[in-house]
Amino acid sequence: MTNSSVSSSSTIDVLNERAEQALHLINQFGSLLLDKDMQSWLDLFDEQIRFEFPYADEGYNKLLEGKQALAQHMEQFDGMIRMNHFSTPVIHQTLNPDIFIAQFQGTGILLETGKVYAQDYISLIEVKNGKISRYLDYWNPLAVARAVTPDAPTQEV
């Protein structure tokens, strides 16, 4: 066996290990949210977490800095949406071993309207020392708009 095949084999092992860690982390993310175990969910994050919402519309947070800000945001979120399902995520690895992309769907009920909230998520996640240190949440603002818009009254013909 040549050195390059040993190197390739160990590189593949490291990539597979990183993918498994990423999948485990994002599965915990979803499970703990569904179980409403917010303390354990917050434990997934670094104290200095930067949680970003690049597509957030006016009136919504675009950046949360630190666990305290994230905890406060999630209290508001919990009062607005009751999540009831997350799909099995697809993990995309990057050239940076500390960054991965998770693609998944989530569904729930918007408490104000009782309408279904169906969201496609693409999240860029950076991990340091086993904790999420940066989370870019590319959620679709149109899914929120559909869930908050009351149904139009039906017109009798």
N, C-alpha and C positions, 0 to 999 in steps of 0.2 A: 504494500500500500504506500502510495506516495504521500508526501507532506500535504499537498494540496487537497487530496481526498480526505485526509484526517481533519484538516482545517474546515473543509466544506461540511463534513459530518458534524463537527462540533458547532459550527455556525447554525446549521439546521436545528440541532438540539436546543441551542439558546433561543432561536426564533420560536420553536414550538413551546418552550417553557414560558416565554413572554406572552405568547398568544393564550396559553392556558391561564396564566395569571390575569390577563386582561379580561378574559371571559368570566373568570371567577369574580373579579371585582365588579364588573357591570351586572352580573347576575345578582350579587349581593345588593347592589344599588337598587335594582328593581324590587327584589324580594322584601327588603327592609322597608321600602316605601309602601308597598302593598300591605305589609303587616303593621304599618304605622308605628314602627320601632324607630322613632326619630333619633334617640340618643345613639343607638348603634349605627344608624345611617350617617349621622354627623361624624362618628368615629372613623368613617372611611376617608375623611378629608383632613388635609394638613391645616394647621391653625391659621396659616396665611393664605388660605384658598382664594383663588381668583375665579369666580363663577361668572361667565359672560354670556349674554344673550344678544348676539350680533343682529338678529332680525327683530328685536323687540320694537314694538310700535311706541309712539309717543304715549307717555303715561305709564309705561311699564319699565321696570328696572333693566338697564343695559349691563351693569356691572355690580357685582357684590364682592366686597373684599373682607375676608376673614370669616371664621366660623360663626361669630355672633350675627353678622349681617345675613349669612345663609340661613341660620336658624330662624331669624325673624321673617325672612322671605317665605320660608316653608310653612310657618304658622299661617301666613296670609293665603298661600297656595292651598293648604289643607282646608281652609274655610271656603274656598271657591270651587275646588274640583276634588271629587272622590275617585281616585284612580282604582280600576279593578282588574287591569291586565297589562302585562308587558310581554311582547313576543320574545322569542329566543333571539338574542342579538347576533349580528354578523360582525366579526372583528376584522378590521383592516389594519395591518401593521405598517409602520412608516420606517424610514431609514434611521430615525432617532429611536433607540430602543426604549426610551422613557415616554414615548408618545404613541397612542393608538387611536383609531377611529372606531366608534361603535355605531352601528346602524340598527334601529329597532322601531317597533310601533308600540304605542300605548293607547289605551282606551279608558274612559271613565265617564262620569256624569258631572256636568256643570250644575252645581247646587242651586244657583239662582234661577235657572230656566228649566232644569230637569232634562236638558238635551244631552245627547251623546257627544262626548269630546273624543275625537279620534285624531291622533297625532302621529306623524312620521318624524322620528328623531334621527339626526345625524350629529354625533357628539365627538369632538376632538378632546381627548383626555390626556393630561400629562401627569405622570406619577413620579413622586420622589419618596424614597424610603418606605415604599409600600402604601403611601397615602396619595389621594388625588390632590394635586397642588394647583392644577388649572383645569377648568372644565368649560369648554365652549359649546353651548347648547344651541344648535341650529334647528330650532323648532319652527314650524310653519305658522305665522300669525293668522293666516286665513282660517286655520282649524279653530282657533280661538274665536274669531269673528263669527264663524258659523254657529258655534255653540252659544254665544252670548246674544245673537240676534233672535228676537222672538219670532215665532212663525207669523207670517202675514195672515190676517183674518181672511177667512173664506168668504167669497161673495156669492150670494144666492143668485141664481139665474132665472 
